[in-house]
Amino acid sequence: MFVLSDEIKRAREMDAPIVALESTVITHGLPTPQNMELALAMEDKVRAEGAVPATVALLDGKIRVGIGKTELERLAYAKDPVKVSRRDFAKVIVKKLDGGTTVAGTMLASQKAGINVFATGGIGGVHRESYLDISTDLQALADTPMIVVCAGAKSILDLPATLEYLETMAVPVVGYGTDEFPAFFSRQSGLDVSVRLDSPEEIAAFAKAHWDVGMKSAILVTNPIPTEHSLDDDFINPIIAQASADAQEKGIHGQALTPFLLARINELSGGKSLQSNLVLLHNNATLAAKIAKVMSGKKEKKV
């Protein structure tokens, strides 16, 4: 059921640093060919820091941890891939389908494969359109002991409600070099993180202390988008509001909502949101690799 690539098998045997990467950003998050370019670029960012990338996906119903360029292309150009969260694994396995794993889906597969650091763009959360529409990502963060590096929650969400949920579920929200929760496209949200940490070493020590006392939740490391690529609130917030209104008018909900909102925001922003999205994904992959090296006992690469 779980198929680890030869590279990931070797990395595990050698206790080498490994970074898990999701695949819904390839199948549902970005248009072609940017999705394929991003997939390769994120793996390159991880390798540049001396860690091994493990892109997770489902192909022919098998859970693949670590896939090659041919498999990445298959996902990038797939016609009707499944968006695979935790509830969807059995369906995709039984029907032998292809699919991209969400944050929650990637966390499940990564934990089973013994990988404890994961880089993504932004987590799911509580949707503005309905408070009953809550991403499975939040439950996965509550019960899966991993370090998840992101640029905050996607700013299409209700960020205060999302943070309240994370607090209730005892998920530490770490600000990497910041006291403020980043808002995906923007560095600022006006909301506090639960702790600020300024180095991969501090993050690794924090994670060890958290899990040593018996906690089972993830460590959510929020890594702000670089300043020069952060979108101004006055520009992006009205666009997000318009995209949300469009979704409600069209009756779009469930798993189709986030892909619709991201695509609509990219359209309304004239492509600026897509460029910011790519930058923050690269940035998160680099930080996750540095953390994975510390977690595996390897020295961090000097810049």
MARSE-215191 format. One record per residue (C-alpha): residue number from 1; residue in three letters; chain; x, y negated, z negated. Coordinates in Angstrom, 3 decimals, always signed. Layout:
N
<r nr="NUM" rest="Ala" kette="A" east="X" north="Y" up="Z"/>
...
***
This chain:
303
<r nr="1" rest="Met" kette="A" east="+0.000" north="+0.000" up="+0.000"/>
<r nr="2" rest="Phe" kette="A" east="+2.842" north="-2.393" up="-0.910"/>
<r nr="3" rest="Val" kette="A" east="+5.577" north="-2.562" up="+1.719"/>
<r nr="4" rest="Leu" kette="A" east="+8.772" north="-4.346" up="+0.737"/>
<r nr="5" rest="Ser" kette="A" east="+11.170" north="-5.331" up="+3.496"/>
<r nr="6" rest="Asp" kette="A" east="+14.671" north="-3.874" up="+3.415"/>
<r nr="7" rest="Glu" kette="A" east="+16.026" north="-7.308" up="+2.529"/>
<r nr="8" rest="Ile" kette="A" east="+13.728" north="-7.628" up="-0.473"/>
<r nr="9" rest="Lys" kette="A" east="+14.551" north="-4.092" up="-1.608"/>
<r nr="10" rest="Arg" kette="A" east="+18.278" north="-4.920" up="-1.512"/>
<r nr="11" rest="Ala" kette="A" east="+17.726" north="-8.217" up="-3.298"/>
<r nr="12" rest="Arg" kette="A" east="+15.851" north="-6.464" up="-6.099"/>
<r nr="13" rest="Glu" kette="A" east="+18.568" north="-3.814" up="-6.448"/>
<r nr="14" rest="Met" kette="A" east="+21.216" north="-6.546" up="-6.713"/>
<r nr="15" rest="Asp" kette="A" east="+19.096" north="-8.745" up="-9.009"/>
<r nr="16" rest="Ala" kette="A" east="+19.426" north="-11.505" up="-6.411"/>
<r nr="17" rest="Pro" kette="A" east="+17.187" north="-14.591" up="-6.644"/>
<r nr="18" rest="Ile" kette="A" east="+13.959" north="-14.198" up="-4.668"/>
<r nr="19" rest="Val" kette="A" east="+11.305" north="-16.810" up="-3.884"/>
<r nr="20" rest="Ala" kette="A" east="+7.805" north="-15.738" up="-2.879"/>
<r nr="21" rest="Leu" kette="A" east="+6.093" north="-17.761" up="-0.139"/>
<r nr="22" rest="Glu" kette="A" east="+2.391" north="-17.734" up="+0.692"/>
<r nr="23" rest="Ser" kette="A" east="+0.943" north="-17.215" up="+4.153"/>
<r nr="24" rest="Thr" kette="A" east="-2.435" north="-18.989" up="+4.213"/>
<r nr="25" rest="Val" kette="A" east="-0.505" north="-22.132" up="+5.055"/>
<r nr="26" rest="Ile" kette="A" east="+0.404" north="-20.241" up="+8.251"/>
<r nr="27" rest="Thr" kette="A" east="-3.000" north="-18.684" up="+8.976"/>
<r nr="28" rest="His" kette="A" east="-5.351" north="-21.400" up="+7.704"/>
<r nr="29" rest="Gly" kette="A" east="-3.385" north="-24.450" up="+6.599"/>
<r nr="30" rest="Leu" kette="A" east="-1.579" north="-25.812" up="+9.646"/>
<r nr="31" rest="Pro" kette="A" east="-2.183" north="-25.925" up="+13.392"/>
<r nr="32" rest="Thr" kette="A" east="-0.081" north="-23.989" up="+15.892"/>
<r nr="33" rest="Pro" kette="A" east="+2.872" north="-24.326" up="+16.536"/>
<r nr="34" rest="Gln" kette="A" east="+3.580" north="-26.299" up="+13.351"/>
<r nr="35" rest="Asn" kette="A" east="+2.562" north="-23.288" up="+11.260"/>
<r nr="36" rest="Met" kette="A" east="+5.269" north="-21.097" up="+12.790"/>
<r nr="37" rest="Glu" kette="A" east="+7.879" north="-23.846" up="+12.559"/>
<r nr="38" rest="Leu" kette="A" east="+7.024" north="-24.377" up="+8.906"/>
<r nr="39" rest="Ala" kette="A" east="+7.205" north="-20.669" up="+8.060"/>
<r nr="40" rest="Leu" kette="A" east="+10.730" north="-20.428" up="+9.452"/>
<r nr="41" rest="Ala" kette="A" east="+11.798" north="-23.749" up="+7.931"/>
<r nr="42" rest="Met" kette="A" east="+10.648" north="-22.787" up="+4.430"/>
<r nr="43" rest="Glu" kette="A" east="+12.568" north="-19.523" up="+4.620"/>
<r nr="44" rest="Asp" kette="A" east="+15.616" north="-21.506" up="+5.786"/>
<r nr="45" rest="Lys" kette="A" east="+15.288" north="-23.908" up="+2.826"/>
<r nr="46" rest="Val" kette="A" east="+15.254" north="-20.968" up="+0.409"/>
<r nr="47" rest="Arg" kette="A" east="+18.278" north="-19.343" up="+2.066"/>
<r nr="48" rest="Ala" kette="A" east="+20.189" north="-22.637" up="+2.068"/>
<r nr="49" rest="Glu" kette="A" east="+20.123" north="-22.565" up="-1.739"/>
<r nr="50" rest="Gly" kette="A" east="+21.389" north="-18.980" up="-1.892"/>
<r nr="51" rest="Ala" kette="A" east="+18.061" north="-17.254" up="-2.589"/>
<r nr="52" rest="Val" kette="A" east="+16.049" north="-14.718" up="-0.577"/>
<r nr="53" rest="Pro" kette="A" east="+12.624" north="-15.709" up="+0.844"/>
<r nr="54" rest="Ala" kette="A" east="+9.743" north="-13.249" up="+0.528"/>
<r nr="55" rest="Thr" kette="A" east="+6.806" north="-14.350" up="+2.648"/>
<r nr="56" rest="Val" kette="A" east="+3.742" north="-12.352" up="+1.583"/>
<r nr="57" rest="Ala" kette="A" east="+0.969" north="-11.318" up="+3.984"/>
<r nr="58" rest="Leu" kette="A" east="-1.303" north="-8.439" up="+4.954"/>
<r nr="59" rest="Leu" kette="A" east="-0.748" north="-6.700" up="+8.287"/>
<r nr="60" rest="Asp" kette="A" east="-2.855" north="-3.728" up="+9.389"/>
<r nr="61" rest="Gly" kette="A" east="-4.179" north="-3.549" up="+5.846"/>
<r nr="62" rest="Lys" kette="A" east="-0.748" north="-3.186" up="+4.244"/>
<r nr="63" rest="Ile" kette="A" east="+0.516" north="-5.679" up="+1.673"/>
<r nr="64" rest="Arg" kette="A" east="+3.830" north="-6.890" up="+3.064"/>
<r nr="65" rest="Val" kette="A" east="+6.373" north="-8.584" up="+0.811"/>
<r nr="66" rest="Gly" kette="A" east="+9.032" north="-10.045" up="+3.063"/>
<r nr="67" rest="Ile" kette="A" east="+8.257" north="-10.181" up="+6.775"/>
<r nr="68" rest="Gly" kette="A" east="+10.377" north="-10.889" up="+9.846"/>
<r nr="69" rest="Lys" kette="A" east="+10.039" north="-13.393" up="+12.675"/>
<r nr="70" rest="Thr" kette="A" east="+7.894" north="-11.049" up="+14.774"/>
<r nr="71" rest="Glu" kette="A" east="+5.386" north="-10.633" up="+11.946"/>
<r nr="72" rest="Leu" kette="A" east="+5.412" north="-14.383" up="+11.247"/>
<r nr="73" rest="Glu" kette="A" east="+4.568" north="-15.049" up="+14.890"/>
<r nr="74" rest="Arg" kette="A" east="+1.766" north="-12.508" up="+14.719"/>
<r nr="75" rest="Leu" kette="A" east="+0.258" north="-14.393" up="+11.789"/>
<r nr="76" rest="Ala" kette="A" east="+0.826" north="-17.821" up="+13.308"/>
<r nr="77" rest="Tyr" kette="A" east="-1.019" north="-16.915" up="+16.500"/>
<r nr="78" rest="Ala" kette="A" east="-3.630" north="-14.571" up="+15.019"/>
<r nr="79" rest="Lys" kette="A" east="-7.189" north="-15.149" up="+16.260"/>
<r nr="80" rest="Asp" kette="A" east="-9.253" north="-14.318" up="+13.180"/>
<r nr="81" rest="Pro" kette="A" east="-6.968" north="-13.644" up="+10.199"/>
<r nr="82" rest="Val" kette="A" east="-8.579" north="-13.176" up="+6.801"/>
<r nr="83" rest="Lys" kette="A" east="-7.956" north="-15.673" up="+4.024"/>
<r nr="84" rest="Val" kette="A" east="-6.879" north="-13.238" up="+1.303"/>
<r nr="85" rest="Ser" kette="A" east="-7.442" north="-14.159" up="-2.321"/>
<r nr="86" rest="Arg" kette="A" east="-7.587" north="-11.619" up="-5.133"/>
<r nr="87" rest="Arg" kette="A" east="-11.100" north="-10.384" up="-4.410"/>
<r nr="88" rest="Asp" kette="A" east="-10.293" north="-9.806" up="-0.723"/>
<r nr="89" rest="Phe" kette="A" east="-7.447" north="-7.279" up="-0.940"/>
<r nr="90" rest="Ala" kette="A" east="-9.631" north="-4.167" up="-0.967"/>
<r nr="91" rest="Lys" kette="A" east="-11.629" north="-5.321" up="+2.056"/>
<r nr="92" rest="Val" kette="A" east="-8.524" north="-6.077" up="+4.106"/>
<r nr="93" rest="Ile" kette="A" east="-6.835" north="-2.821" up="+3.067"/>
<r nr="94" rest="Val" kette="A" east="-9.843" north="-0.614" up="+3.826"/>
<r nr="95" rest="Lys" kette="A" east="-10.582" north="-2.304" up="+7.153"/>
<r nr="96" rest="Lys" kette="A" east="-6.852" north="-2.456" up="+8.062"/>
<r nr="97" rest="Leu" kette="A" east="-6.990" north="-6.167" up="+8.869"/>
<r nr="98" rest="Asp" kette="A" east="-4.424" north="-8.965" up="+9.058"/>
<r nr="99" rest="Gly" kette="A" east="-4.544" north="-11.855" up="+6.617"/>
<r nr="100" rest="Gly" kette="A" east="-2.729" north="-14.705" up="+4.944"/>
<r nr="101" rest="Thr" kette="A" east="-2.477" north="-14.702" up="+1.170"/>
<r nr="102" rest="Thr" kette="A" east="-3.620" north="-17.682" up="-0.899"/>
<r nr="103" rest="Val" kette="A" east="-1.812" north="-18.854" up="-4.023"/>
<r nr="104" rest="Ala" kette="A" east="-3.784" north="-16.326" up="-6.083"/>
<r nr="105" rest="Gly" kette="A" east="-3.251" north="-13.548" up="-3.559"/>
<r nr="106" rest="Thr" kette="A" east="+0.463" north="-14.243" up="-3.280"/>
<r nr="107" rest="Met" kette="A" east="+0.845" north="-14.257" up="-7.054"/>
<r nr="108" rest="Leu" kette="A" east="-0.792" north="-10.834" up="-7.331"/>
<r nr="109" rest="Ala" kette="A" east="+1.461" north="-9.261" up="-4.685"/>
<r nr="110" rest="Ser" kette="A" east="+4.596" north="-11.005" up="-5.945"/>
<r nr="111" rest="Gln" kette="A" east="+4.076" north="-9.861" up="-9.506"/>
<r nr="112" rest="Lys" kette="A" east="+3.630" north="-6.278" up="-8.337"/>
<r nr="113" rest="Ala" kette="A" east="+6.894" north="-6.634" up="-6.390"/>
<r nr="114" rest="Gly" kette="A" east="+8.785" north="-7.954" up="-9.428"/>
<r nr="115" rest="Ile" kette="A" east="+9.164" north="-11.533" up="-8.130"/>
<r nr="116" rest="Asn" kette="A" east="+8.713" north="-14.294" up="-10.696"/>
<r nr="117" rest="Val" kette="A" east="+9.232" north="-17.534" up="-8.719"/>
<r nr="118" rest="Phe" kette="A" east="+6.848" north="-18.755" up="-6.040"/>
<r nr="119" rest="Ala" kette="A" east="+6.804" north="-21.903" up="-3.880"/>
<r nr="120" rest="Thr" kette="A" east="+3.633" north="-23.313" up="-2.359"/>
<r nr="121" rest="Gly" kette="A" east="+2.278" north="-26.684" up="-1.253"/>
<r nr="122" rest="Gly" kette="A" east="-0.562" north="-27.467" up="-3.611"/>
<r nr="123" rest="Ile" kette="A" east="-2.708" north="-25.217" up="-5.785"/>
<r nr="124" rest="Gly" kette="A" east="-6.469" north="-24.934" up="-5.479"/>
<r nr="125" rest="Gly" kette="A" east="-8.695" north="-26.195" up="-8.250"/>
<r nr="126" rest="Val" kette="A" east="-12.126" north="-27.639" up="-9.008"/>
<r nr="127" rest="His" kette="A" east="-13.741" north="-29.061" up="-5.874"/>
<r nr="128" rest="Arg" kette="A" east="-15.299" north="-32.504" up="-5.844"/>
<r nr="129" rest="Glu" kette="A" east="-18.219" north="-31.246" up="-3.774"/>
<r nr="130" rest="Ser" kette="A" east="-19.386" north="-28.813" up="-6.481"/>
<r nr="131" rest="Tyr" kette="A" east="-18.106" north="-28.119" up="-9.977"/>
<r nr="132" rest="Leu" kette="A" east="-19.134" north="-24.485" up="-9.478"/>
<r nr="133" rest="Asp" kette="A" east="-16.635" north="-24.238" up="-6.597"/>
<r nr="134" rest="Ile" kette="A" east="-13.494" north="-23.359" up="-8.551"/>
<r nr="135" rest="Ser" kette="A" east="-10.482" north="-21.821" up="-6.855"/>
<r nr="136" rest="Thr" kette="A" east="-9.344" north="-18.364" up="-7.926"/>
<r nr="137" rest="Asp" kette="A" east="-5.867" north="-19.928" up="-8.063"/>
<r nr="138" rest="Leu" kette="A" east="-6.712" north="-21.301" up="-11.505"/>
<r nr="139" rest="Gln" kette="A" east="-7.596" north="-17.879" up="-12.919"/>
<r nr="140" rest="Ala" kette="A" east="-4.446" north="-16.416" up="-11.372"/>
<r nr="141" rest="Leu" kette="A" east="-2.371" north="-19.118" up="-13.067"/>
<r nr="142" rest="Ala" kette="A" east="-4.098" north="-18.263" up="-16.344"/>
<r nr="143" rest="Asp" kette="A" east="-3.198" north="-14.563" up="-16.314"/>
<r nr="144" rest="Thr" kette="A" east="-0.089" north="-14.096" up="-14.140"/>
<r nr="145" rest="Pro" kette="A" east="+3.325" north="-14.851" up="-15.712"/>
<r nr="146" rest="Met" kette="A" east="+5.181" north="-16.540" up="-12.855"/>
<r nr="147" rest="Ile" kette="A" east="+6.822" north="-19.879" up="-12.136"/>
<r nr="148" rest="Val" kette="A" east="+4.762" north="-21.613" up="-9.441"/>
<r nr="149" rest="Val" kette="A" east="+6.331" north="-24.646" up="-7.770"/>
<r nr="150" rest="Cys" kette="A" east="+3.893" north="-27.021" up="-6.083"/>
<r nr="151" rest="Ala" kette="A" east="+3.257" north="-30.706" up="-5.388"/>
<r nr="152" rest="Gly" kette="A" east="+0.326" north="-30.700" up="-7.797"/>
<r nr="153" rest="Ala" kette="A" east="-3.213" north="-29.703" up="-6.891"/>
<r nr="154" rest="Lys" kette="A" east="-4.460" north="-30.601" up="-3.437"/>
<r nr="155" rest="Ser" kette="A" east="-5.745" north="-34.178" up="-3.649"/>
<r nr="156" rest="Ile" kette="A" east="-9.009" north="-33.150" up="-1.982"/>
<r nr="157" rest="Leu" kette="A" east="-9.919" north="-31.730" up="-5.413"/>
<r nr="158" rest="Asp" kette="A" east="-11.217" north="-33.193" up="-8.659"/>
<r nr="159" rest="Leu" kette="A" east="-7.822" north="-33.573" up="-10.312"/>
<r nr="160" rest="Pro" kette="A" east="-8.983" north="-34.459" up="-13.868"/>
<r nr="161" rest="Ala" kette="A" east="-11.334" north="-31.442" up="-13.914"/>
<r nr="162" rest="Thr" kette="A" east="-8.589" north="-29.203" up="-12.542"/>
<r nr="163" rest="Leu" kette="A" east="-6.169" north="-30.299" up="-15.257"/>
<r nr="164" rest="Glu" kette="A" east="-8.830" north="-29.759" up="-17.929"/>
<r nr="165" rest="Tyr" kette="A" east="-9.333" north="-26.209" up="-16.662"/>
<r nr="166" rest="Leu" kette="A" east="-5.587" north="-25.532" up="-16.749"/>
<r nr="167" rest="Glu" kette="A" east="-5.386" north="-26.856" up="-20.312"/>
<r nr="168" rest="Thr" kette="A" east="-8.278" north="-24.639" up="-21.387"/>
<r nr="169" rest="Met" kette="A" east="-6.545" north="-21.611" up="-19.862"/>
<r nr="170" rest="Ala" kette="A" east="-3.226" north="-22.457" up="-21.605"/>
<r nr="171" rest="Val" kette="A" east="-1.291" north="-23.094" up="-18.389"/>
<r nr="172" rest="Pro" kette="A" east="+1.635" north="-25.489" up="-18.996"/>
<r nr="173" rest="Val" kette="A" east="+1.808" north="-28.197" up="-16.336"/>
<r nr="174" rest="Val" kette="A" east="+5.436" north="-29.221" up="-15.962"/>
<r nr="175" rest="Gly" kette="A" east="+6.369" north="-32.491" up="-14.277"/>
<r nr="176" rest="Tyr" kette="A" east="+9.710" north="-32.046" up="-12.548"/>
<r nr="177" rest="Gly" kette="A" east="+11.462" north="-35.342" up="-13.181"/>
<r nr="178" rest="Thr" kette="A" east="+8.129" north="-37.061" up="-13.811"/>
<r nr="179" rest="Asp" kette="A" east="+5.627" north="-37.719" up="-16.605"/>
<r nr="180" rest="Glu" kette="A" east="+2.770" north="-38.046" up="-14.107"/>
<r nr="181" rest="Phe" kette="A" east="+0.862" north="-35.299" up="-12.338"/>
<r nr="182" rest="Pro" kette="A" east="+1.566" north="-35.642" up="-8.606"/>
<r nr="183" rest="Ala" kette="A" east="-1.406" north="-35.780" up="-6.246"/>
<r nr="184" rest="Phe" kette="A" east="-0.084" north="-33.729" up="-3.332"/>
<r nr="185" rest="Phe" kette="A" east="+0.152" north="-36.428" up="-0.611"/>
<r nr="186" rest="Ser" kette="A" east="+1.026" north="-39.013" up="-3.274"/>
<r nr="187" rest="Arg" kette="A" east="+3.499" north="-39.087" up="-6.152"/>
<r nr="188" rest="Gln" kette="A" east="+1.006" north="-40.614" up="-8.562"/>
<r nr="189" rest="Ser" kette="A" east="-2.430" north="-39.717" up="-9.893"/>
<r nr="190" rest="Gly" kette="A" east="-2.640" north="-41.656" up="-13.155"/>
<r nr="191" rest="Leu" kette="A" east="-2.828" north="-38.310" up="-14.995"/>
<r nr="192" rest="Asp" kette="A" east="-0.314" north="-36.861" up="-17.450"/>
<r nr="193" rest="Val" kette="A" east="+1.545" north="-33.564" up="-17.261"/>
<r nr="194" rest="Ser" kette="A" east="+1.903" north="-31.490" up="-20.429"/>
<r nr="195" rest="Val" kette="A" east="+5.715" north="-31.660" up="-20.402"/>
<r nr="196" rest="Arg" kette="A" east="+8.461" north="-33.285" up="-18.363"/>
<r nr="197" rest="Leu" kette="A" east="+11.539" north="-31.230" up="-17.458"/>
<r nr="198" rest="Asp" kette="A" east="+14.436" north="-32.541" up="-15.414"/>
<r nr="199" rest="Ser" kette="A" east="+16.459" north="-29.541" up="-14.244"/>
<r nr="200" rest="Pro" kette="A" east="+16.030" north="-25.937" up="-13.058"/>
<r nr="201" rest="Glu" kette="A" east="+17.869" north="-24.842" up="-16.215"/>
<r nr="202" rest="Glu" kette="A" east="+15.298" north="-26.573" up="-18.428"/>
<r nr="203" rest="Ile" kette="A" east="+12.468" north="-24.968" up="-16.480"/>
<r nr="204" rest="Ala" kette="A" east="+13.979" north="-21.490" up="-16.841"/>
<r nr="205" rest="Ala" kette="A" east="+14.494" north="-22.000" up="-20.588"/>
<r nr="206" rest="Phe" kette="A" east="+10.931" north="-23.288" up="-20.959"/>
<r nr="207" rest="Ala" kette="A" east="+9.511" north="-20.276" up="-19.110"/>
<r nr="208" rest="Lys" kette="A" east="+11.475" north="-17.868" up="-21.304"/>
<r nr="209" rest="Ala" kette="A" east="+10.229" north="-19.560" up="-24.485"/>
<r nr="210" rest="His" kette="A" east="+6.628" north="-19.565" up="-23.195"/>
<r nr="211" rest="Trp" kette="A" east="+6.644" north="-15.859" up="-22.371"/>
<r nr="212" rest="Asp" kette="A" east="+8.711" north="-14.844" up="-25.413"/>
<r nr="213" rest="Val" kette="A" east="+5.942" north="-15.997" up="-27.751"/>
<r nr="214" rest="Gly" kette="A" east="+3.538" north="-13.694" up="-25.930"/>
<r nr="215" rest="Met" kette="A" east="+1.868" north="-16.023" up="-23.450"/>
<r nr="216" rest="Lys" kette="A" east="+0.757" north="-14.431" up="-20.180"/>
<r nr="217" rest="Ser" kette="A" east="-0.011" north="-17.550" up="-18.160"/>
<r nr="218" rest="Ala" kette="A" east="+2.058" north="-18.997" up="-15.353"/>
<r nr="219" rest="Ile" kette="A" east="+4.306" north="-22.046" up="-15.571"/>
<r nr="220" rest="Leu" kette="A" east="+3.012" north="-24.620" up="-13.087"/>
<r nr="221" rest="Val" kette="A" east="+5.941" north="-26.782" up="-11.957"/>
<r nr="222" rest="Thr" kette="A" east="+4.719" north="-29.910" up="-10.190"/>
<r nr="223" rest="Asn" kette="A" east="+7.325" north="-31.411" up="-7.875"/>
<r nr="224" rest="Pro" kette="A" east="+6.398" north="-34.873" up="-6.498"/>
<r nr="225" rest="Ile" kette="A" east="+6.691" north="-35.465" up="-2.777"/>
<r nr="226" rest="Pro" kette="A" east="+9.812" north="-37.572" up="-1.979"/>
<r nr="227" rest="Thr" kette="A" east="+9.091" north="-41.284" up="-2.363"/>
<r nr="228" rest="Glu" kette="A" east="+9.630" north="-42.181" up="+1.283"/>
<r nr="229" rest="His" kette="A" east="+6.963" north="-39.686" up="+2.368"/>
<r nr="230" rest="Ser" kette="A" east="+4.367" north="-40.435" up="-0.321"/>
<r nr="231" rest="Leu" kette="A" east="+1.113" north="-41.798" up="+1.126"/>
<r nr="232" rest="Asp" kette="A" east="-0.328" north="-44.937" up="-0.436"/>
<r nr="233" rest="Asp" kette="A" east="-3.530" north="-44.391" up="-2.439"/>
<r nr="234" rest="Asp" kette="A" east="-5.302" north="-47.227" up="-0.619"/>
<r nr="235" rest="Phe" kette="A" east="-4.639" north="-45.404" up="+2.647"/>
<r nr="236" rest="Ile" kette="A" east="-5.263" north="-41.750" up="+1.798"/>
<r nr="237" rest="Asn" kette="A" east="-8.060" north="-41.911" up="-0.789"/>
<r nr="238" rest="Pro" kette="A" east="-10.740" north="-43.350" up="+1.548"/>
<r nr="239" rest="Ile" kette="A" east="-9.764" north="-40.723" up="+4.118"/>
<r nr="240" rest="Ile" kette="A" east="-10.204" north="-37.939" up="+1.564"/>
<r nr="241" rest="Ala" kette="A" east="-13.584" north="-39.376" up="+0.567"/>
<r nr="242" rest="Gln" kette="A" east="-14.679" north="-39.464" up="+4.221"/>
<r nr="243" rest="Ala" kette="A" east="-13.537" north="-35.882" up="+4.815"/>
<r nr="244" rest="Ser" kette="A" east="-15.446" north="-34.748" up="+1.721"/>
<r nr="245" rest="Ala" kette="A" east="-18.593" north="-36.523" up="+2.911"/>
<r nr="246" rest="Asp" kette="A" east="-18.233" north="-34.892" up="+6.323"/>
<r nr="247" rest="Ala" kette="A" east="-17.926" north="-31.454" up="+4.719"/>
<r nr="248" rest="Gln" kette="A" east="-21.050" north="-31.973" up="+2.644"/>
<r nr="249" rest="Glu" kette="A" east="-22.992" north="-33.216" up="+5.664"/>
<r nr="250" rest="Lys" kette="A" east="-21.990" north="-30.113" up="+7.623"/>
<r nr="251" rest="Gly" kette="A" east="-22.731" north="-27.784" up="+4.699"/>
<r nr="252" rest="Ile" kette="A" east="-19.181" north="-26.406" up="+4.623"/>
<r nr="253" rest="His" kette="A" east="-18.274" north="-24.591" up="+1.412"/>
<r nr="254" rest="Gly" kette="A" east="-16.415" north="-21.611" up="-0.033"/>
<r nr="255" rest="Gln" kette="A" east="-13.213" north="-20.431" up="+1.630"/>
<r nr="256" rest="Ala" kette="A" east="-13.901" north="-22.544" up="+4.716"/>
<r nr="257" rest="Leu" kette="A" east="-13.886" north="-25.812" up="+2.757"/>
<r nr="258" rest="Thr" kette="A" east="-10.175" north="-26.394" up="+2.154"/>
<r nr="259" rest="Pro" kette="A" east="-9.071" north="-25.665" up="+5.763"/>
<r nr="260" rest="Phe" kette="A" east="-11.816" north="-28.001" up="+7.044"/>
<r nr="261" rest="Leu" kette="A" east="-10.839" north="-30.801" up="+4.661"/>
<r nr="262" rest="Leu" kette="A" east="-7.120" north="-30.582" up="+5.445"/>
<r nr="263" rest="Ala" kette="A" east="-7.765" north="-30.565" up="+9.193"/>
<r nr="264" rest="Arg" kette="A" east="-10.196" north="-33.490" up="+8.949"/>
<r nr="265" rest="Ile" kette="A" east="-7.787" north="-35.504" up="+6.781"/>
<r nr="266" rest="Asn" kette="A" east="-5.015" north="-34.905" up="+9.299"/>
<r nr="267" rest="Glu" kette="A" east="-7.302" north="-36.144" up="+12.071"/>
<r nr="268" rest="Leu" kette="A" east="-8.400" north="-39.251" up="+10.166"/>
<r nr="269" rest="Ser" kette="A" east="-4.857" north="-40.087" up="+9.050"/>
<r nr="270" rest="Gly" kette="A" east="-3.466" north="-39.892" up="+12.568"/>
<r nr="271" rest="Gly" kette="A" east="-1.210" north="-36.982" up="+11.629"/>
<r nr="272" rest="Lys" kette="A" east="+0.393" north="-38.688" up="+8.623"/>
<r nr="273" rest="Ser" kette="A" east="-1.051" north="-36.196" up="+6.135"/>
<r nr="274" rest="Leu" kette="A" east="+0.396" north="-33.286" up="+8.110"/>
<r nr="275" rest="Gln" kette="A" east="+3.860" north="-34.793" up="+8.072"/>
<r nr="276" rest="Ser" kette="A" east="+3.651" north="-35.354" up="+4.309"/>
<r nr="277" rest="Asn" kette="A" east="+2.409" north="-31.787" up="+3.865"/>
<r nr="278" rest="Leu" kette="A" east="+5.422" north="-30.402" up="+5.737"/>
<r nr="279" rest="Val" kette="A" east="+7.863" north="-32.476" up="+3.699"/>
<r nr="280" rest="Leu" kette="A" east="+6.451" north="-31.449" up="+0.333"/>
<r nr="281" rest="Leu" kette="A" east="+6.467" north="-27.771" up="+1.331"/>
<r nr="282" rest="His" kette="A" east="+10.160" north="-27.969" up="+2.236"/>
<r nr="283" rest="Asn" kette="A" east="+10.861" north="-29.841" up="-1.002"/>
<r nr="284" rest="Asn" kette="A" east="+9.101" north="-27.189" up="-3.087"/>
<r nr="285" rest="Ala" kette="A" east="+10.925" north="-24.318" up="-1.383"/>
<r nr="286" rest="Thr" kette="A" east="+14.276" north="-25.911" up="-2.232"/>
<r nr="287" rest="Leu" kette="A" east="+13.393" north="-26.439" up="-5.891"/>
<r nr="288" rest="Ala" kette="A" east="+11.953" north="-22.939" up="-6.250"/>
<r nr="289" rest="Ala" kette="A" east="+15.168" north="-21.431" up="-4.884"/>
<r nr="290" rest="Lys" kette="A" east="+17.228" north="-23.379" up="-7.408"/>
<r nr="291" rest="Ile" kette="A" east="+14.988" north="-22.158" up="-10.241"/>
<r nr="292" rest="Ala" kette="A" east="+15.139" north="-18.565" up="-8.977"/>
<r nr="293" rest="Lys" kette="A" east="+18.942" north="-18.696" up="-9.036"/>
<r nr="294" rest="Val" kette="A" east="+18.927" north="-19.795" up="-12.660"/>
<r nr="295" rest="Met" kette="A" east="+16.347" north="-17.149" up="-13.553"/>
<r nr="296" rest="Ser" kette="A" east="+18.504" north="-14.438" up="-11.965"/>
<r nr="297" rest="Gly" kette="A" east="+21.621" north="-15.644" up="-13.739"/>
<r nr="298" rest="Lys" kette="A" east="+23.257" north="-17.043" up="-10.600"/>
<r nr="299" rest="Lys" kette="A" east="+24.821" north="-20.481" up="-10.624"/>
<r nr="300" rest="Glu" kette="A" east="+22.892" north="-23.254" up="-8.948"/>
<r nr="301" rest="Lys" kette="A" east="+24.376" north="-24.412" up="-5.650"/>
<r nr="302" rest="Lys" kette="A" east="+26.092" north="-27.796" up="-6.003"/>
<r nr="303" rest="Val" kette="A" east="+24.980" north="-30.498" up="-3.601"/>
***
